[in-house]
Each structure stands twice: as C-alpha cells, then as structure tokens.
Amino acid sequence: MRDLKQQIGASKAGRRFIAQMRYYNEGDFRKLRGFIRGGYYDLILMENPVERRLLDLKATRRLHGRLKVAAVEAAEDYAISLILSAEKGGARLRLKMNVNESYPHQVTYYSLQPLEDEA
C-alpha cells in the first residue's frame, strides 16, 4: 500500500492540497495569499474573496496550529477528502477540495470543517 503522501500526490487535487498546506503549515501567509489568488477559480473567489479565505486560514492556524494528514477518505484525480489532525488540542478536521479538469487545475471547491465528536 502506498503511503499517504504518494496517495495524495497522485491526484491533481492532492497536489494542490500539498502546495497550499506547505504554506499554511510554514505560516507563510504572503505565499498562501498568492497561491489562493492564482490557484482558486475566479467564481469561487467571488463568493469568498482571497482576503476572507486568508483570514479564515489564519484563524484556523491560531486555533489548531499546523495540520497533518491522519487519513485519506477519497483521493480521485480532481477531488480529495482527507481527515487532518491538529497540532493544538488534538482536534480532527475534514478537508474537501475539488479542482477543475483543465490545467492549471484551479480549486473549485474548498471546505475545512471540524469533525463532530464520535463519543
């Protein structure tokens, strides 16, 4: 069985996820802003602009710290669903990301939500 990084990196959505999370986990919000500006589909940015998305990610970083992949729920070529574990507080989050089929595979859907307690 392939390890998580290979499984994620095999999909176009996964490669977009890896790039975004590298900037997020490094806390490099200047590069993350540029990634969102160029890497997200225009219609998606009209619904939720770059600066709003960046504020959300900064708040997530303050609350949860860095995020690490705990499990791959689905990794298709243009869509990915992952369970992430948080550095702070042990929270688990579900990330879903879709990209369009044409190059440069811009993000067309992004969701990061805390998982409900399973207890």
LINUR-V643981 format. One record per residue. RES is the residue in three letters. PSI is psi in whole degrees, -180 to 180 (* if undefined). D_CENTER is the distance of its C-alpha to the mean C-alpha in whole Angstrom. Layout:
BEGIN
res->RES psi->PSI d_center->D_CENTER
res->RES psi->PSI d_center->D_CENTER
END
This chain:
BEGIN
res->MET psi->136 d_center->23
res->ARG psi->149 d_center->21
res->ASP psi->170 d_center->18
res->LEU psi->-45 d_center->15
res->LYS psi->-42 d_center->14
res->GLN psi->-42 d_center->16
res->GLN psi->-44 d_center->15
res->ILE psi->-45 d_center->12
res->GLY psi->-14 d_center->13
res->ALA psi->-15 d_center->16
res->SER psi->152 d_center->13
res->LYS psi->-39 d_center->13
res->ALA psi->-40 d_center->9
res->GLY psi->-39 d_center->9
res->ARG psi->-37 d_center->10
res->ARG psi->-43 d_center->8
res->PHE psi->-47 d_center->5
res->ILE psi->-45 d_center->8
res->ALA psi->-47 d_center->9
res->GLN psi->-44 d_center->6
res->MET psi->-28 d_center->6
res->ARG psi->-49 d_center->10
res->TYR psi->-41 d_center->11
res->TYR psi->-52 d_center->9
res->ASN psi->-28 d_center->11
res->GLU psi->-14 d_center->14
res->GLY psi->23 d_center->14
res->ASP psi->82 d_center->15
res->PHE psi->-18 d_center->14
res->ARG psi->-48 d_center->16
res->LYS psi->-35 d_center->14
res->LEU psi->-40 d_center->11
res->ARG psi->-47 d_center->13
res->GLY psi->-39 d_center->15
res->PHE psi->-46 d_center->12
res->ILE psi->-45 d_center->11
res->ARG psi->-43 d_center->14
res->GLY psi->-21 d_center->15
res->GLY psi->-5 d_center->12
res->TYR psi->143 d_center->12
res->TYR psi->139 d_center->15
res->ASP psi->-43 d_center->17
res->LEU psi->-33 d_center->18
res->ILE psi->-39 d_center->15
res->LEU psi->-24 d_center->15
res->MET psi->-34 d_center->19
res->GLU psi->-40 d_center->17
res->ASN psi->96 d_center->15
res->PRO psi->165 d_center->16
res->VAL psi->-50 d_center->14
res->GLU psi->-34 d_center->16
res->ARG psi->-44 d_center->15
res->ARG psi->-41 d_center->11
res->LEU psi->-42 d_center->12
res->LEU psi->-41 d_center->14
res->ASP psi->-44 d_center->12
res->LEU psi->-36 d_center->10
res->LYS psi->-42 d_center->13
res->ALA psi->-41 d_center->14
res->THR psi->-42 d_center->12
res->ARG psi->-43 d_center->12
res->ARG psi->-42 d_center->16
res->LEU psi->-45 d_center->16
res->HIS psi->-14 d_center->14
res->GLY psi->-155 d_center->14
res->ARG psi->156 d_center->12
res->LEU psi->143 d_center->10
res->LYS psi->142 d_center->11
res->VAL psi->124 d_center->10
res->ALA psi->-34 d_center->13
res->ALA psi->151 d_center->14
res->VAL psi->117 d_center->13
res->GLU psi->-43 d_center->14
res->ALA psi->139 d_center->14
res->ALA psi->90 d_center->13
res->GLU psi->172 d_center->15
res->ASP psi->-40 d_center->15
res->TYR psi->9 d_center->13
res->ALA psi->145 d_center->11
res->ILE psi->145 d_center->9
res->SER psi->123 d_center->9
res->LEU psi->154 d_center->9
res->ILE psi->126 d_center->11
res->LEU psi->145 d_center->10
res->SER psi->141 d_center->13
res->ALA psi->145 d_center->13
res->GLU psi->-38 d_center->16
res->LYS psi->130 d_center->18
res->GLY psi->-5 d_center->19
res->GLY psi->16 d_center->18
res->ALA psi->155 d_center->16
res->ARG psi->137 d_center->14
res->LEU psi->151 d_center->11
res->ARG psi->125 d_center->9
res->LEU psi->133 d_center->6
res->LYS psi->134 d_center->7
res->MET psi->133 d_center->6
res->ASN psi->147 d_center->10
res->VAL psi->157 d_center->11
res->ASN psi->160 d_center->15
res->GLU psi->-26 d_center->18
res->SER psi->146 d_center->19
res->TYR psi->137 d_center->18
res->PRO psi->27 d_center->16
res->HIS psi->57 d_center->14
res->GLN psi->149 d_center->13
res->VAL psi->127 d_center->10
res->THR psi->-13 d_center->12
res->TYR psi->135 d_center->10
res->TYR psi->128 d_center->7
res->SER psi->132 d_center->8
res->LEU psi->110 d_center->7
res->GLN psi->142 d_center->11
res->PRO psi->144 d_center->13
res->LEU psi->143 d_center->15
res->GLU psi->149 d_center->19
res->ASP psi->136 d_center->21
res->GLU psi->3 d_center->23
res->ALA psi->* d_center->26
END
